[in-house]
Amino acid sequence: MTVTWDVNWLGLVEARGSTLVTYDLAPSGETVKLTMTQAHDRELSDDILSGGRAGWPAILSSLKSLLETGKVPAIQMEPPLKLLAALKEMGIKVPGM
């Protein structure tokens, strides 16, 4: 399954483009293996990509916990400062900055 992942901040999609996220499920013994990949329609800096690199593991871990226990854990995360600074440099209005 592939979905378009856009953050609805004014000007962000125009500046950064859309992200295509693909989820693949495959049997793995008695379990299921989930592989998630993302692709972008343009070249993005490591600072821009750093937000997803920090966020996706937490999102997928929460999904795993929900499926296994029926409960969503509270995950505390620091704001992605490199991402926010890079967006601000691009002229994107960033909440709180």
Residue pairs with C-beta under 8 A, 6 or more apart in sequence:
1 22
1 23
2 20
2 21
2 22
2 23
3 20
3 21
3 23
4 18
4 19
4 20
4 21
5 18
5 19
5 20
5 21
5 38
6 12
6 13
6 18
6 19
7 13
9 87
9 92
9 93
9 94
9 95
10 92
10 93
11 91
11 92
11 93
12 87
12 92
15 87
15 90
15 91
15 92
16 40
16 42
16 44
16 48
16 87
16 90
16 92
17 40
17 41
17 42
17 44
18 40
18 41
19 38
19 39
19 40
19 52
20 38
20 39
20 40
20 41
21 36
21 37
21 38
22 36
22 37
22 38
22 39
23 34
23 35
23 36
24 34
24 35
24 36
24 37
25 32
25 33
25 34
26 32
26 33
26 35
27 33
34 60
36 56
36 60
38 52
38 56
45 86
46 82
47 82
47 83
47 85
47 86
48 83
48 86
48 87
50 80
50 82
50 83
51 80
51 82
51 83
51 84
54 77
54 80
55 77
55 80
58 75
58 77
61 73
61 75
62 72
62 73
62 75
65 71
65 72
65 73
66 72
79 96
84 94
84 97
85 97
87 94
88 94
88 97
